[in-house]
Amino acid sequence: MTTFSELGISAGYVKALKELNIITPTEIQAAVIPKLLASKTDLIGLAQTGTGKTAAFGLPLLNGIKPAREEVQGLIIAPTRELVQQIKKQLFKFTKYVDEKIFVEGVYGGEKIERQIKNLKRPTHVVVATPGRLLDLIERKAVDISKVRTLILDEADEMLSMGFKEDLNKILSYNTSKRNTWLFSATMPDGIKHIVRTYMNDKAIRIAVNENGLVNKNIYHHFINTTVKRKNQVIARLLNKREGERGIIFCRTKSGTKELAHHLKGEGFLVGALEGDMKQKERDKVMRAFKNGSVQVLVSTDVSARGIDVSNLAFVLHHQLPDTLDYYTHRSGRTARAGKKGQSIALIVSGEMQKVMVIQKALGITFREMAM
């Protein structure tokens, strides 16, 4: 079994990792860290969410920072506010026992930009940002990314599907000659291939984890045959059986999300809703309740669930199957993180079995029928 020390991580970082109970490197960490420590290179990492990517890119990034230089040397771009906050927090914890202080700042929408501009006036070595807010700050000359040595795109496919293509192109067009670009993505749609071709070195290292199994192998896939009318009843029975377990129920529409959450609350379940019309304050409140356990199940649209990383999710439930394979991959990937097992359960109605077959074949997974 490889250790972080054997991968080339210095003692201070290893001590901090141990404190966070991160002892054995995950597959992506073991594959990526030595390569990034050994040479200045561009890198493409294909890996699901929840495989330990933050440490895989975060530790080599921090290792290359020169604290004496009070300038932004590292830039991490991620799709959502939640993910930015999470990465910033993890990098901060990694540096607990490092001799020279490395300063990390997070910037994202939904918070006063003036406060972020003020924070960026302090010495900052690494900026973690959502694309829109970062571009705004660059255009206001509140952040200088001309000295960035390492630019990291985390969950790149998510950023494109959220409509950040133009923003990313603008950001990526800065200081291309001086930097290395590390791109991490669960899938490789055409938009990502375009970024790779345009902004990355032809000799970029490619690392794919569990490539043939696009979906985490610790997820068990099930379907339940039902009718549109009986879906709410089936969900209630499932939740009763899973008392004490946490999960996310995915709906396709905002109105469907609200209606289902309202119905389940009425049945006495500890449920919170996440949908696009919510203000950031409301969203944060629901996420806090979910993380502290006062909400047990989230009902969410695909877009609203982006960037959510909650440990110990026992299941995801598809109120309807999504339209795209990428969405099925992202939804399912919310469970079975950090080596744990999880379930992905789809409610299907007459005529939808064909969809199940298509997903099975494309993703190389097996669905089993679950009887209610």
Secondary structure as GFF3:
##gff-version 3
##sequence-region A 1 372
A	DSSP	alpha_helix	4	7	.	.	.	ID=ss1
A	DSSP	alpha_helix	11	19	.	.	.	ID=ss2
A	DSSP	alpha_helix	27	38	.	.	.	ID=ss3
A	DSSP	beta_strand	43	46	.	.	.	ID=ss4
A	DSSP	alpha_helix	53	63	.	.	.	ID=ss5
A	DSSP	beta_strand	74	77	.	.	.	ID=ss6
A	DSSP	alpha_helix	81	94	.	.	.	ID=ss7
A	DSSP	beta_strand	104	107	.	.	.	ID=ss8
A	DSSP	alpha_helix	113	120	.	.	.	ID=ss9
A	DSSP	beta_strand	126	129	.	.	.	ID=ss10
A	DSSP	alpha_helix	131	139	.	.	.	ID=ss11
A	DSSP	beta_strand	150	153	.	.	.	ID=ss12
A	DSSP	alpha_helix	156	161	.	.	.	ID=ss13
A	DSSP	alpha_helix	165	172	.	.	.	ID=ss14
A	DSSP	beta_strand	180	185	.	.	.	ID=ss15
A	DSSP	alpha_helix	190	199	.	.	.	ID=ss16
A	DSSP	beta_strand	205	208	.	.	.	ID=ss17
A	DSSP	beta_strand	219	225	.	.	.	ID=ss18
A	DSSP	alpha_helix	231	241	.	.	.	ID=ss19
A	DSSP	beta_strand	247	250	.	.	.	ID=ss20
A	DSSP	alpha_helix	254	266	.	.	.	ID=ss21
A	DSSP	beta_strand	271	274	.	.	.	ID=ss22
A	DSSP	alpha_helix	280	292	.	.	.	ID=ss23
A	DSSP	beta_strand	297	300	.	.	.	ID=ss24
A	DSSP	beta_strand	315	318	.	.	.	ID=ss25
A	DSSP	alpha_helix	325	332	.	.	.	ID=ss26
A	DSSP	beta_strand	342	348	.	.	.	ID=ss27
A	DSSP	alpha_helix	353	363	.	.	.	ID=ss28
A	DSSP	beta_strand	367	369	.	.	.	ID=ss29
###
